[in-house]
């Protein structure tokens, strides 16, 4: 999107540029933010955010002097979508066929802000009422389109990594409701359920608008029928029964204090004994999972499938063991039972995962060494995620991070990444990283996943 192409931009609204020398891209970012009521951020041409905490920004925060000074000739401008930008989302189509199919089913949505660069296009809308977070549209095993919403960002101005500029039709985003959207009957709207899984929200026939599970709980209307009242009475009765039943599961203050002390002592000892495992635990377990009484098995059922795609198998058992030790005060079952159940789950997840892959991909994996298979699984999962700071197939990985996840040295991680997997054509370097030194922030290498299909 060129500077002159922005919809309804008022140049008189710029903050005083004479107080600080800002790059032209910073001034354009200001105008985009003001004209669309959006949160904007600077990103590299490989779509890597230049500000680490971009998810925390609000409209005022993205226009501070510190943020605007991050823009340069090499930066593109992206919009943080969904909730931070008052419901501004886009539907991203990589393939012209999918875009044309969507517009044929939704002719009334043609007259909205549309941006494009290398291929396909983004159709921009201001959502009214409830709407899903960042997710994808899938047709069979293929991605038909992306719902770019809360949790993601999309480039709206700058230069594509292939050299062409982002362009715009200069229109204003249409205000729509989720029910206004019509999808082909064989296209499934998917939404992220957690760190490692997703579920179908709805397979909507082409003759009806899209209805889907929504990410907020605001009521659509204030009309209450007699049926609604009956349902509410049943709900209230069940809620009271649940409260009475759950009294036995309440935790005493002494138990909570004991758990706090035990956690601190366990993690302090772990950091001294095994700093790498300590980092992995904080990154993948401590921040993502909560221990509750009578929920130990539930943790395993959720954590094992996630860890199988995040770290090497040799790291899974130590991580789930540490979780038990950290939260030992609230668990009744012995650690031997915990570890036995974890081992059985790992075996089941391994068989299920391998069986879910296409046969030609199974043969490819079997041709790799054991550690290369572990890395393949981790990188494949990163490439599939749309909630990361990248489009599908793009991911970031350093040799240090690869080594830590697999429980091997950084040099071994490097050989797997830039040696075997790159040479085989499984992954390709998009942008080389920068090694961290004193006074210099490190940056992981950007890769693209080349194996088809995902």
BADOLO-922871 format. One record per residue: z, y, x of N, C-alpha, C, O in turn; residue in one letter. Coordinates in steps of 0.001 Angstrom, whole numbers, plus 500000, padded with zeros to 6 digits. Layout:
<nodes>
ZYXZYXZYXZYXA...
</nodes>
This chain:
<nodes>
500000498817500845500000500000500000500000501239500885500962501463501620X498951502045500834498859503255501629499763504334501060500150504284499893X500100505321501906500987506383501453500458507094500225501233507420499326X499149507347500161498603508099499026498447507245497778498143507771496707X498651505922497900498434505023496772499664504786495921499580504087494911X500801505344496296502035505038495583502037505653494187501607506794494024X502514504919493171502479505415491798503503506504491542504683506347491855X503044507617490966503938508680490486504934509125491542506127509210491251X504497509405492730505403509819493786505472511332493847504448512014493884X506657511833493855506878513273493912507297513676495312508423513386495717X506427514337496067506733514706497437507834515745497514508462515900498561X508076516454496439509134517464496439510517516843496473511498517543496725X510620515536496223511922514883496169512401514408497533513514513893497642X511601514564498563512032514115499868513295514836500305513474516026500046X514188514075500990515323514749501594514817515544502777513724515270503272X515564516506503239515125517459504244514799516769505560515719516376506277X513502516603505912513144515902507128513341516754508369513264516236509483X513592518036508209513740518913509364515051518673510093515194519045511257X516023518043509405517321517813510040517258516648511015518111516538511896X516260515774510876516108514654511789514632514256511810513965514268510776X514129513906512990512729513534513125512542512094512668512895511154513381X511990511934511484511769510607510937510306510231511056509427511090510984X510049508945511238508679508462511268508072508573509872508788508552508871X506756508689509815506065508803508528506422507647507603506564507839506395X506566506451508160506920505301507317508281505471506653508507504954505559X509185506190507306510496506462506706510347507380505505511007507189504484X509475508380505627509248509305504513508567508594503344508881508848502181X507629507699503670506973506919502619507982506003501931507943505832500713X508883505416502715509927504558502144510798505338501175511162504828500116X511139506587501533511918507438500630511195507623499303511790507501498233X509913507918499390509142508193498174508996506951497291509040507044496064X508823505797497924508746504556497148510064504305496423510078503960495241X511165504480497141512491504263496553512717505181495363513243504755494335X512319506446495502512546507423494438511617507202493252512044507313492102X510350506889493520509391506751492421509612505481491607509355505462490403X510090504414492260510287503144491564511747502853491242512051501853490592X512655503721491692514080503469491482514529502199492169515322501432491623X514012501976493384514203500699494066514975500845495368515097501939495919X515490499726495845516087499636497176514991499188498137514362498153497919X514759499954499189513723499626500163514362499291501507515436499792501840X513689498439502270514173498084503606513000497989504571511881497686504157X513247498249505864512201498059506869512140496599507302513175495972507528X510928496057507417510751494676507875509642494640508916508794495531508960X509652493614509748508582493454510729507328492956510021507373492622508837X506220492905510733504982492418510126505038490927509844504196490393509122X506030490257510414506270488845510086507310488715508978507816487623508717X507627489839508328508533489887507170509984489588507529510726489037506716X510383489944508728511779489774509124512506491097508954512080492099509528X513605491137508173514321492398507946514880492961509249515374492213510093X514801494284509408515352494940510590516810495309510392517475495755511327X517307495126509178518719495381508886519326494095508357518915493581507317X520300493586509079520851492261508797521487492156507418521385491118506764X522141493220506974522905493157505724522135493785504557522719494501503743X520853493523504477520003494142503462520421493769502044520206494545501113X521017492591501869521428492173500520522538493054499955522734493096498741X523266493758500822524390494577500364523975496008500027524784496776499507X522750496369500309522319497753500116522171498106498642521783497272497823X522489499365498318522142499919497016521126501031497236520682501255498362X520758501723496170519703502732496273520074503836497254519255504232498083X521297504331497163521724505400498073521817504893499508521467505607500447X522291503660499674522473503113501012521185502918501779521176503005503007X520095502654501073518825502424501770518179503720502239517206503691502992X518719504869501796518138506169502147519011506954503116518805508155503295X519974506301503740520811506994504717520022507246505995519002506604506246X520501508175506785519854508519508054519727507287508954518694507075509589X520790506480508998520779505297509862519693504308509441519026503715510289X519519504132508126518493503207507654517094503754507901516206503022508338X516896505032507624515567505624507763515108505664509215513908505629509487X516048505736510143515683505768511561515212504407512075514734504308513205X515341503361511262514860502036511659513347501897511496512748500969512039X512730502812510754511287502730510512510508503246511715510894504223512357X509401502563512006508529502969513110507094502607512754506806502215511623X506202502740513717504794502428513496504597500947513182503661500575512474X505481500109513710505327498660513572506045498077512358505955496876512106X506755498915511604507519498384510471506751498501509164506008499457508939X506946497518508320506458497573506949507608497931506019508772497899506418X507281498267504791508288498652503802508344497572502726507325497217502135X509536497061502484509727496022501469510711496502500417511558497353500686X510594495953499223511519496260498129512458495075497923512016493934497793X513761495364497896514762494347497558514733494194496042515046495137495315X514363493030495571513998492892494164515133492443493248516188491996493696X514875492579491959515833492144490957516948493126490736516707494327490608X518164492637490688519334493435490343519520494686491198519793495745490633X519388494631492544519582495845493351518617496972492995518948498147493152X517416496616492511516400497608492172516214497746490667515103497979490190X517314497600489920517331497825488473516292496989487731515638497474486808X516145495720488144515258494815487425513821494808487883512978494212487211X513496495450489007512119495454489507511833494117490195512447493792491212X510904493350489639510540492040490195509028491997490379508317492907489952X508545490942491014507101490732491071506807489252490921507637488405491254X505626488948490420505139487573490389504051487482491446503048488193491379X504252486607492417503396486524493599502439485341493471502867484198493314X501152485629493540500126484589493496499367484582494820498773485591495199X499384483454495522498615483327496757497157482980496475496260483360497227X496935482252495380495584481792495067494972482611493928495616482801492896X493738483098494099493066483873493041492944483097491734493004483681490652X492771481767491837492623480962490620493882481027489758493801481159488537X495042480933490402496303481003489660496499482386489055496965482511487923X496144483424489807496256484797489304495377484994488074495828485546487070X494135484550488146493219484702487011493691483903485799493562484353484661X494234482722486051494752481890484961495916482591484266496010482587483039X496802483194485062497950483910484497497487485106483672497988485327482569X496542485874484193496082487071483485495293486717482225495290487482481260X494630485569482231493929485117481025494926484810479909494676485114478742X496056484207480276497098483894479295497928485114478917498545485149477853X497940486127479805498758487329479591497912488592479767498183489387480667X496896488791478928496007489950479105496737491283479015496303492266479615X497837491327478275498579492576478137499325492983479390499844494097479464X499391492094480388500127492393481618499211492828482761499671493032483884X497917492969482474496972493379483517497239494799484004497025495123485173X497710495639483085497816497072483378499153497426484034499790498409483657X499573496628485010500832496895485708500563497136487183499461496879487665X501564497630487900501432497836489336501088496513490010501782495513489825X500012496515490792499559495317491494499315495653492954498613496616493260X499887494869493857499682495068495288499108493798495890499329492701495376X498373493952496979497777492783497633497510493092499097497511494248499521X497278492012499870496959492177501295495957491101501688494765491242501414X496422490023502330495500489014502846494822488220501737493615487982501790X495586487812500740495024487017499648495928487140498432497084487546498549X495399486791497268496208486836496054496705488228495735496073489220496099X497852488305495045498396489606494641499816489438494134500242488339493780X500544490553494105501857490642493462501726491526492231501259492661492326X502135491013491077502189491798489848503632492246489663504541491417489601X503845493569489573505199494123489530505601494485488103504810495048487346X506863494149487740507373494443486402508820494927486477509565494569487389X509199495749485493510596496136485302511151495263484183510734495384483031X512084494390484518512596493445483540513655494085482654514520494823483126X513572493792481370514552494240480387515377493029479950514823491948479751X516679493196479799517519492075479392517719491079480521517707491447481696X517904489812480157518190488768481134516906488259481781515844488260481159X517015487826483029515857487267483737516354486420484906517460486640485399X515549485451485356515981484553486440516014485245487798515398486290488008X516750484626488705516752485064490096515515484502490804514637483912490174X515464484697492123514349484234492945514064482751492721514967481918492809X512799482425492429512449481032492157510942480844492293510235481736492760X510459479668491879509039479358492020508474478772490728509208478252489888X507159478870490592506427478151489561505727476989490264505060477190491278X505875475766489727505251474621490377504346473869489416504650473704488234X503221473418489963502296472551489234502210471255490037501563471190491083X502880470229489520502982468997490296503786469252491559504904469763491494X503219468896492720503887469110494000503502470441494627504026470803495681X502596471171493994502097472422494570502801473633493975503205473629492812X502939474665494793503485475938494320502361476722493658501352477025494295X502530477048492397501519477784491632501719479287491793500749480044491792X502948479715491929503272481131492089504753481279492406505508480307492362X505160482501492724506573482762493027507107483870492132506433484870491888X508320483677491651509041484689490880509939485421491872511011484928492224X509497486609492327510208487355493364511239488254492690510897489287492114X512507487847492769513554488524492012514828488618492844514767488614494074X515969488702492189517256488852492864517442487770493925517322486577493645X517738488211495144517879487289496259516738487359497246516807486756498317X515681488090496903514525488190497783514016489606497918514531490534497294X512991489760498747512312491048498885510819490787499058510417489683499424X510003491798498796508554491683498932508002492955499557508395494060499183X507089492795500509506467493944501173505563494669500185504786494044499463X505675495992500160504871496796499240503992497804499965503051498341499380X504291498065501238503507499041502002503513498661503475504529498215504010X502363498843504124502287498608505559501038497846505935500007497949505270X501139497075507012500007496327507540500359494851507617501390494480508178X499503494013507055499722492567507099499608492070508533498940492699509354X500247490958508842500204490419510209498780490060510643498500489963511837X497874489861509667496479489573509997495657490840510208494476490771510549X496290492009510003495620493265510334495173494118509169494893495302509356X495095493559507967494649494359506822495830495087506180496960494602506241X495576496257505560496669497014504931497050496430503574496235495783502916X498281496661503166498701496366501797498132497462500901498275498648501201X497490497073499809496865498041498910497508497977497528498188497011497181X497274499034496751497881499140495423496865499675494427495948500407494798X497033499303493149496179499868492102496755501160491530496199501725490588X497885501637492105498499502928491774499057503012490356499299504110489856X499262501878489708499823501909488354501348501839488400501935501646489465X501976501997487249503432501920487124503824500531486630503136499982485770X504906499944487144505338498629486657505625498649485157506313499543484664X505096497664484437505344497569482999506770497100482734507318496303483496X507363497591481662508668497117481200508452495916480286507795496036479252X508999494758480656508795493553479847510096492762479731511052493002480469X510117491815478795511185490835478666510671489494479161509461489267479186X511563488612479549511155487296480035510368486533478975509487485738479302X510691486779477685510003486078476599508548486511476450507775485849475758X508165487622477096506790488108476989505818487300477842504605487407477657X506328486495478771505479485808479739505056484442479215505880483679478709X503761484138479339503205482854478920502701482111480154501997482685480985X503063480825480273502644479996481398501778478840480917501890478434479761X500913478297481783500192477067481432501184475947481163502271475928481740X500820475011480290501783473993479878502152473025481000503191472370480921X501322472918482048501652472005483150502295472720484332502469472129485397X502647473987484148503346474741485191504825474787484847505193475138483726X505672474436485802507116474357485582507810475502486294507546475777487464X508698476161485574509501477255486117510735476630486747511538476006486054X510893476794488062512023476166488743512976477232489240512562478345489564X514286476882489301515290477826489789516248477123490717516611475969490489X516664477815491769517585477240492735518934476985492090519543477893491523X519402475741492179520698475370491601521813475465492633522975475665492283X521463475323493879522452475390494945521747475478496274520589475890496333X522426475097497352521865475228498677520735474244498939519909474475499822X520685473146498184519733472112498537519008471478497361518286470499497550X519173471990496181518540471349495035518034472382494053518399473556494122X517177471930493123516685472812492072516526471990490811516520470759490847X516394472702489678516242471990488413515207472693487558515011473902487688X514539471946486681513563472533485775514279473383484745515258472957484132X513771474599484566514334475440483515513592475216482213514200475139481145X512275475112482306511494474875481097510043474623481468509525475231482404X509401473751480756507964473582480890507359474162479630507371473523478577X506833475365479733506457476116478546504986475933478214504151476151479092X504624475550477016503223475404476645502509476739476644503126477787476452X501198476694476862500424477922476982500384478721475693500064479909475713X500699478098474588500626478802473310501902479536472948501954480233471935X502954479382473785504222480030473465504715480837474639504370480540475782X505537481878474376506104482648475473507087481817476271507566480778475817X507382482304477492508326481616478364509750481857477907510166483005477750X510508480778477690511940480869477422512637480071478502512257478929478762X513636480636479132514243479972480281515721480249480363516215481196479751X516446479415481131517867479671481381517993480927482210517323481056483235X518822481843481799518867483160482409520063483332483311521027482570483244X519988484375484182521010484508485211522135485444484831523066485624485615X522083486048483651523197486876483195523599486422481813522896485631481183X524721486916481341525243486420480070525284487486478985525985487315477988X524554488578479151524568489629478132523927489115476849522898488444476921X524499489406475661523940488920474405522611489596474094522397490753474454X521720488869473426520424489424473058520519490257471787519670491117471553X521525490022470969521683490798469737523133490710469293523915489949469863X523490491475468290524875491503467819525029490887466433526053491082465778X524022490148465984524072489539464659524724488172464766524304487345465576X525745487927463958526477486660464002526331485941462672526776486439461637X525703484761462699525521483987461474526743483103461236527625483005462089X526785482454460054527888481541459760527878480365460728528931479831461075X526687479963461161526569478879462136527171479305463469527853478528464138X526899480581463850527469481105465093528983481066465042529629480694466021X529568481455463883531025481474463741531598480068463875532638479864464501X530898479095463274531368477716463347531364477219464783532316476582465234X530273477519465503530171477114466906531264477768467726531860477137468599X531532479056467439532554479794468186533934479178467956534732479070468887X534220478763466683535520478158466390535702476851467154536778476576467685X534633476043467204534698474785467954534916475063469431535704474387470092X534205476072469944534325476436471358535739476878471692536289476493472723X536331477695470811537698478168471047538698477008471048539632476978471848X538482476042470124539390474905470046539296474060471317540309473604471847X538072473857471797537889473081473024538500473798474220539057473172475121X538382475147474209538941475920475314540456475756475367541030475617476447X541114475772474183542567475600474136542964474209474615543942474044475344X542184473200474188542485471838474617542353471698476125543148471013476768X541340472353476683541111472302478127542261472936478881542720472402479891X542734474089478386543843474787479036545084473908479067545757473817480094X545394473255477937546576472390477867546421471200478811547362470837479518X545235470594478822544993469432479665545090469779481141545586468983481939X544613470980481511544546471359482913545870471839483489545932472158484676X546940471903482681548223472344483209548671471460484372549277471948485326X548374470170484295548813469244485339548067469447486649548475468929487689X546960470213486598546153470417487794546450471740488488545818472065489493X547397472503487967547754473767488598548440473516489937549099472493490124X548281474456490867548788474293492227550013475163492430550034476317492001X551024474628493074552240475392493352552006476358494506551173476084495370X552727477490494543552608478439495659552888477779497005552228478088497997X553866476870497045554211476200498305553038475382498835552796475337500041X552304474729497913551152473929498323550039474814498869549383474463499850X549828475959498233548804476896498697549158477424500083548297477496500960X550429477795500284550874478283501592550720477204502662550324477486503793X551038475969502288550882474869503230549434474655503618549127474341504768X548536474829502639547110474666502912546602475769503837545802475507504735X547064477000503622546652478119504476547062477859505925546265478026506848X548310477448506107548820477184507454548068476028508104547707476096509279X547835474971507336547137473802507865545711474151508281545224473680509310X545041474986507469543674475392507793543631476158509106542806475871509972X544522477135509252544545477953510459544789477106511699544114477275512715X545753476195511615546093475358512770544954474398513117544638474193514289X544342473812512085543262472849512319542042473514512946541477472997513910X541634474664512401540446475341512912540684475933514296539767475985515116X541901476374514557542218476892515893542108475773516933541546475968518011X542647474612516599542562473465517506541115473004517679540708472646518784X540340473011516596538938472600516660538135473533517551537295473074518325X538379474829517456537655475811518261537891475594519753536985475782520564X539103475201520106539420474943521514538794473637521996538304473542523121X538819472638521126538351471308521512536837471170521441536229470560522321X536217471734520396534773471577520199534211472838519543534059472875518322X533897473881520334533408475154519771532138475004518938531957475712517948X531259474082519338530007473885518595530281473362517191529724473865516215X531132472361517093531480471810515781532221472847514941532066472895513721X533018473667515598533735474751514913532745475724514282532927476135513136X531698476095515022530668477003514493529947476377513308529725477033512291X529586475115513444528893474430512352529756474361511100529265474562509990X531030474078511280531925473979510132532031475317509405531952475367508177X532208476394510157532316477711509532531019478084508826531047478673507745X529893477748509424528596478151508876528206477351507638527746477923506650X528384476047507684527848475199506621528885474680505624528528474348504493X530143474603506009531160474042505120532135475095504619532301475266503411X532773475796505534533846476716505160533364477815504222534090478211503310X532151478313504435531637479421503622530971478949502338530780479737501412X530619477681502278529847477225501129530564476315500154530087476106499039X531709475767500557532390474796499705533869475142499569534503475592500524X534407474928498377535816475209498091536538473910497761536067473112496951X537679473711498395538477472508498131539376472731496927540044473760496825X539392471759496010540246471812494827540920470462494634540348469432494992X542127470447494074542780469166493781541904468308492867541282468815491933X541863467021493142541109466053492338539592466254492444538842465693491645X539127467054493429537697467325493554537144466884494910536072467336495312X537853466020495613537402465584496936536066464855496852535158465120497640X535947463934495893534711463180495746533554464075495311532409463869495715X533868465069494484532835466018494051532284466786495251531088467070495316X533159467120496198532708467782497426531705466910498166530655467395498587X532016465631498328531114464731499047529755464640498360528718464673499022X529759464525497036528506464404496290527622465632496430526399465534496334X528229466776496654527460468012496815527141468291498280526043468748498600X528088468021499165527930468393500573527006467457501344526224467919502176X527077466159501089526288465202501873524780465450501746524105465520502773X524216465589500526522776465871500440522389467175501141521320467267501745X523264468182501057522988469454501732523005469283503249522079469716503934X524059468651503775524182468481505222523068467612505785522653467806506927X522577466659505003521505465779505473520249466570505824519452466146506661X520077467728505176518916468575505429519233469745506358518343470523506702X520481469870506760520887471035507553521254470705508990521071471537509878X521774469494509236522217469114510580521787467681510874521336466957509987X521936467285512147521646465915512523522674464957511952523815465356511720X522300463691511718523222462715511126524520462554511903525565462287511309X524471462713513228525687462545514028526702463650513783527863463515514170X526288464741513146527196465857512885527793465800511479528781466480511202X527204464998510590527650464996509191529063464438509047529923465067508430X529300463262509614530621462635509471531740463491510060532776463639509412X531583464067511267532636464950511778532911466143510870534061466557510727X531864466702510254532048467876509397532827467534508127533718468282507723X532494466410507501533224466049506276534644465584506607535551465713505785X534832465042507819536183464658508242537054465897508446538220465913508051X536484466936509067537232468180509276537606468804507938538706469335507784X536693468743506969536991469280505639538235468608505066539105469273504505X538312467298505208539483466570504704540743467001505446541772467254504820X540673467088506773541851467437507572542330468848507246543531469091507126X541381469779507102541726471169506781542458471249505446543404472022505294X542016470445504480542572470527503123543445469316502780543644469008501605X543952468647503781544768467448503579545911467637502567546178466719501792X546597468799502547547734468960501628547400468768500150548281468413499367X546141468997499750545825468911498316545091467629497945544764467425496776X544823466752498933544123465504498642545107464333498609546002464240499449X544932463446497635545816462290497493545247461048498167545998460244498721X543934460885498125543314459688498695543429459701500220543407460775500822X543550458543500852543634458486502312542312458872502969541252458760502353X542377459324504214541172459755504915540205458589505115538993458798505172X540724457369505222539849456200505385538925456037504181537753455695504341X539445456280502974538619456198501768537590457320501760536437457111501383X538011458509502176537118459672502246535923459374503151534780459634502777X536183458837504327535121458575505291534236457410504847533027457425505079X534831456407504212534049455277503715533068455731502634531912455311502632X533519456580501723532650457102500667531557457989501258530415457960500799X531906458776502275530919459648502919529821458821503579528640459152503472X530206457754504256529235456887504932528270456251503934527070456164504191X528797455812502805527948455203501772526983456227501180525823455913500910X527466457444500983526612458502500438525494458866501401524358459079500977X525799458942502684524775459266503683523658458228503647522478458576503690X524032456962503567523035455892503497522156456041502259520936455894502338X522776456333501114522017456499499878521097457702499910519950457625499470X521596458816500430520791460038500522519606459822501457518500460281501173X519832459120502576518763458845503533517634458053502891516460458377503072X517986457017502141516974456186501484516224456973500414515004456860500294X516953457763499643516331458560498579515394459610499160514288459811498658X515842460281500222515030461334500839513714460765501360512645461296501061X513790459694502133512583459123502721511628458642501637510416458827501748X512166458027500594511325457527499514510661458612498695509664458357498018X511207459838498746510636460944497973509427461577498653508721462374498036X509181461232499916508084461840500665506778461096500418506796459896500143X505638461793500513504341461116500415504211460064501520504830460196502575X503418459031501285503320457927502239502792458369503596503264457891504627X501809459286503608501274459720504898502319460499505699502326460449506929X503204461221504995504262461949505685505340460984506185505933461213507239X505593459922505448506528458895505910506044458285507226506835458073508145X504743458005507312504178457429508539504298458404509703504567458000510834X504097459695509421504220460710510465505644460751511007505850460796512220X506620460735510113508026460789510536508387459573511385509090459704512388X507912458392510991508231457171511731507614457163513124508073456431514001X506576457972513335505933458058514651506709458950515617506426458960516815X507688459700515101508488460594515933509718459868516472510121458829515949X510309460437517532511575459906518027512676460234517024512473461030516107X513834459620517202514928459814516246515327461280516135515458461804515029X515522461950517275515926463356517244514831464244516672515114465225515984X513579463897516959512466464667516391512422464505514874512072465444514159X512774463329514383512857463117512936513938463998512321513742464567511246X515081464113513000516155464974512498515667466414512407515864467092511398X515018466874513496514522468255513528513467468473512447513454469514511790X512586467498512264511538467580511239512157467820509869511703468679509113X513192467057509559513848467165508254514478468548508064514351469148506997X515149469045509091515803470357509013514770471464508838514929472333507980X513720471435509642512713472499509599511898472437508311511520473475507767X511627471244507824510905471100506556511685471740505420511115472412504560X513006471523505426513844472098504380513859473619504468513782474298503444X513958474163505681513925475622505851512598476190505371512558477247504742X511506475479505671510180475961505284509988475973503775509189476759503266X510702475122503051510553475026501598511370476062500850511106476325499676X512358476657501507513265477564500805512595478903500531511945479466501412X512748479410499322512233480733498985513348481758498926513088482942498715X514574481327499108515692482263499087516013482811500470516860483693500610X515344482296501480515509482854502813514743484162502910514045484560501978X514885484828504056514244486127504230512788485939504638512350486509505638X512037485154503886510670484824504263509967484158503100510617483638502193X508631484170503120507895483408502110507958481924502440508454481534503497X507453481107501534507455479669501764506666479339503022505641479960503302X507147478363503773506577477852505022506982478661506251506856478163507370X507457479878506081507913480682507215509416480475507390510173480510506420X509839480261508635511274480108508894511583480589510304510682480775511121X512868480788510578513328481282511871514212480221512523515068479630511865X514001479982513817514821478995514515514808479272516015513751479468516614X515995479283516607516126479427518057516448478070518666516870477150517965X516248477951519973516582476704520662518085476443520604518519475299520474X518876477515520703520333477371520616520751476814519258521582475910519175X520159477369518189520492476924516833520054475479516610520780474689516006X518853475140517104518365473772516956519282472793517673519626471739517139X519675473161518900520577472302519652521914472125518957522449471018518901X522461473225518422523749473168517736523676472264516509524579471461516274X522608472392515728522486471589514509522331470097514805522802469253514043X521667469780515918521427468380516250522502467784517147522532466572517360X523390468633517676524416468142518583523875467824519959524350466900520619X522868468595520404522261468406521722522251469744522446522680470752521884X521770469769523683521741471009524454520624471925523971519701471488523285X520719473211524341519691474183523955518338473833524557517307473990523903X518335473358525805517066473015526449516400471835525742515175471784525637X517208470886525255516644469777524479516103470274523142515071469803522665X516811471233522543516323471841521311515012472560521535514116472504520693X514894473242522676513658473954523034512497472974523176511395473232522691X512748471851523842511682470869524063511181470275522751509994469985522604X512095470096521802511678469573520499510865470613519733509834470288519144X511331471869519743510665472928518981509322473309519582508276473139518956X509367473829520811508150474365521433507412473329522264506324473585522779X508019472159522385507343471072523061506638470187522064505473470413521735X507343469175521580506715468133520767506184468632519423505002468459519128X507042469251518603506628469584517234505524470639517199504642470589516341X505571471594518132504514472610518194503210472006518701502141472284518158X503298471186519733502089470569520296501418469626519308500195469489519310X502206468982518470501638468089517457501012468852516293500293468267515483X501280470156516207500738470951515105501585470913513859501157471385512806X502792470354513955503688470314512796504198471712512475504289472097511309X504531472474513524504926473875513373504100474726514323503523474223515287X504052476020514041503298476952514885504096478237515044504678478741514084X504120478761516260504847480000516524504091481179515924502908481379516197X504795481959515099504225483182514532504610484383515388503788485257515662X505861484409515800506359485495516645507474484948517531508461484404517035X507310485095518851508324484609519777509605485415519648509576486620519400X510723484734519820512010485400519720512395486116520997511655486101521981X513556486742520972514097487461522125515445486839522465516323486727521608X515600486437523718516869485825524118517951486889524212517718487978524737X519127486573523703520225487524523710520736487730525131521005486771525854X520867488994525516521439489362526803522445490480526570522603490955525445X523111490890527614524087491960527476523381493250527067522477493719527759X523797493814525945523186495032525434521900494810524666521298495775524196X521460493564524522520214493250523818520474492178522761520873491061523088X520247492521521500520427491547520427519352490480520501518182490777520746X519751489246520289518784488167520279518039488087518952518517488586517933X516873487461518969516088487283517747515453485899517795514794485543518772X515652485131516748515102483776516697513586483823516588513020484779516059X512939482789517090511485482676516980511090482416515524511759481668514811X510002483041515101509471482834513752508390481760513803507472481834514620X508502480773512936507541479667512882506918479579511488507447480108510510X505783478897511435505181478528510149505025477012510118504617476397511103X505351476427508985505247474978508782503800474643508447503235475213507513X503191473720509200501753473464509075501412472163508348500247471925508031X502402471326508082502118470044507428501882470265505941502642470986505296X500841469654505392500538469785503966500584468400503320500226467412503960X501022468315502055501589469402501259503096469414501385503709468441501825X503692470551500983505148470610500920505573470017499585506766469952499290X
</nodes>
